[in-house]
Amino acid sequence: MDGLLIGYARVSTEEQDLTAQQNALERLGVRSSL
């Protein structure tokens, strides 16, 4: 069965970095659409 995975990553300040969140989502099989 195929499904659609939707992930969400965010930061609250410009000094923060999305990299760790993006890597975790990628490991779960969530592909970036950006």
GUTI-982155 format. One line per 3 residues: number of its first residue (from 1); their letters; for each residue x, y, z of N, C-alpha, C, O. Coordinates in pm, 1 decimal, always signed. Last residue first. Layout:
REM residues N
NUM	a	X,Y,Z,X,Y,Z,X,Y,Z,X,Y,Z | ...
//
This chain:
REM residues 34
34	lss	+1051.2,+2137.5,-198.8,+1103.6,+2272.4,-225.9,+1223.4,+2269.2,-314.8,+1279.2,+2374.1,-347.1 | +970.8,+1898.8,-115.9,+902.9,+1949.0,-235.0,+952.9,+2087.8,-271.1,+901.9,+2149.5,-364.6 | +1148.2,+1619.9,+8.0,+1131.8,+1764.8,+3.3,+1061.8,+1805.4,-125.8,+1091.1,+1751.5,-232.6
31	rvg	+999.1,+1321.5,+135.0,+1078.0,+1391.1,+33.0,+1047.8,+1540.1,+35.2,+934.7,+1581.0,+61.3 | +1029.8,+1107.9,+398.0,+957.7,+1227.2,+353.5,+1047.8,+1301.9,+256.2,+1159.3,+1340.9,+290.9 | +1161.5,+898.1,+513.2,+1106.1,+878.8,+379.7,+1024.6,+995.4,+328.5,+957.1,+983.7,+226.2
28	lre	+1298.7,+930.8,+742.7,+1165.9,+870.2,+754.7,+1099.1,+848.1,+619.4,+992.7,+786.6,+611.5 | +1517.8,+1069.6,+653.6,+1537.9,+931.4,+699.9,+1405.1,+857.3,+714.7,+1400.0,+735.0,+700.8 | +1392.9,+1316.8,+608.9,+1442.4,+1239.0,+495.2,+1464.0,+1093.0,+533.9,+1432.3,+1002.7,+456.4
25	lan	+1347.0,+1398.1,+871.6,+1233.3,+1373.2,+782.7,+1275.4,+1289.0,+663.2,+1201.8,+1199.8,+620.8 | +1613.7,+1430.0,+954.4,+1526.9,+1332.6,+1020.9,+1406.7,+1298.5,+932.9,+1369.4,+1181.7,+921.6 | +1697.6,+1638.9,+785.6,+1763.0,+1508.1,+778.0,+1676.1,+1399.8,+841.3,+1665.9,+1289.5,+787.5
22	qqa	+1531.9,+1845.8,+877.1,+1520.5,+1799.1,+739.2,+1583.7,+1661.4,+722.3,+1529.0,+1576.4,+652.1 | +1629.9,+1875.6,+1137.5,+1490.6,+1836.7,+1115.5,+1470.9,+1781.2,+974.6,+1401.4,+1681.4,+955.7 | +1894.3,+1954.6,+1085.4,+1868.1,+1832.5,+1163.4,+1725.3,+1783.5,+1141.3,+1702.3,+1663.3,+1127.8
19	tld	+1850.1,+2199.3,+929.6,+1920.3,+2082.2,+878.2,+1887.6,+1954.1,+953.7,+1855.9,+1853.3,+890.6 | +1746.0,+2441.8,+1004.5,+1651.6,+2333.9,+973.8,+1719.2,+2200.9,+942.5,+1650.9,+2099.3,+930.1 | +1865.6,+2645.3,+1267.9,+1893.2,+2576.5,+1141.9,+1797.0,+2459.2,+1123.9,+1770.3,+2385.7,+1219.0
16	qee	+1848.8,+2980.8,+1407.8,+1830.8,+2836.2,+1412.7,+1844.9,+2776.6,+1272.9,+1837.1,+2847.7,+1172.7 | +1853.4,+3250.6,+1360.9,+1978.1,+3187.6,+1402.2,+1969.0,+3035.1,+1405.1,+2071.8,+2967.4,+1404.8 | +1596.6,+3331.8,+1315.4,+1684.4,+3320.9,+1198.8,+1816.0,+3251.9,+1232.8,+1883.4,+3200.1,+1143.8
13	tsv	+1364.4,+3131.3,+1506.4,+1453.3,+3246.3,+1489.9,+1542.0,+3224.3,+1368.2,+1560.1,+3111.1,+1323.4 | +1213.4,+2906.3,+1489.4,+1147.1,+3025.7,+1541.0,+1235.2,+3150.1,+1533.5,+1186.8,+3261.7,+1552.0 | +1165.9,+2668.7,+1226.1,+1251.7,+2733.8,+1324.6,+1180.0,+2859.7,+1370.5,+1095.7,+2913.5,+1298.7
10	ray	+1035.9,+2353.1,+1113.7,+1027.9,+2497.4,+1133.7,+1134.3,+2542.9,+1232.1,+1185.6,+2463.8,+1311.3 | +890.8,+2107.0,+906.3,+1006.4,+2151.4,+983.5,+997.8,+2302.5,+996.9,+957.5,+2371.9,+903.5 | +685.7,+1841.1,+836.8,+687.2,+1984.5,+863.9,+808.0,+2015.2,+949.8,+825.4,+1955.1,+1055.9
7	gil	+570.5,+1603.2,+591.3,+651.3,+1644.1,+705.5,+652.8,+1794.9,+717.2,+625.1,+1867.0,+621.3 | +371.3,+1350.5,+476.4,+385.2,+1495.2,+481.5,+462.3,+1530.1,+607.6,+423.6,+1490.9,+717.7 | +349.5,+1081.2,+261.0,+404.1,+1129.5,+386.7,+422.3,+1280.2,+377.8,+481.8,+1331.0,+282.7
4	lgd	+108.5,+882.3,+119.7,+173.4,+1011.4,+109.7,+219.9,+1052.4,+247.7,+140.2,+1058.2,+341.4 | +143.2,+536.0,+28.2,+81.2,+647.5,+97.5,+162.7,+773.7,+77.2,+273.3,+769.9,+23.3 | +67.3,+212.0,-94.0,+143.0,+335.8,-101.6,+67.4,+445.0,-28.4,-55.7,+446.1,-24.0
1	m	+85.1,-118.7,+0.0,+0.0,+0.0,+0.0,+88.7,+123.6,+0.0,+175.9,+137.4,+85.7
//
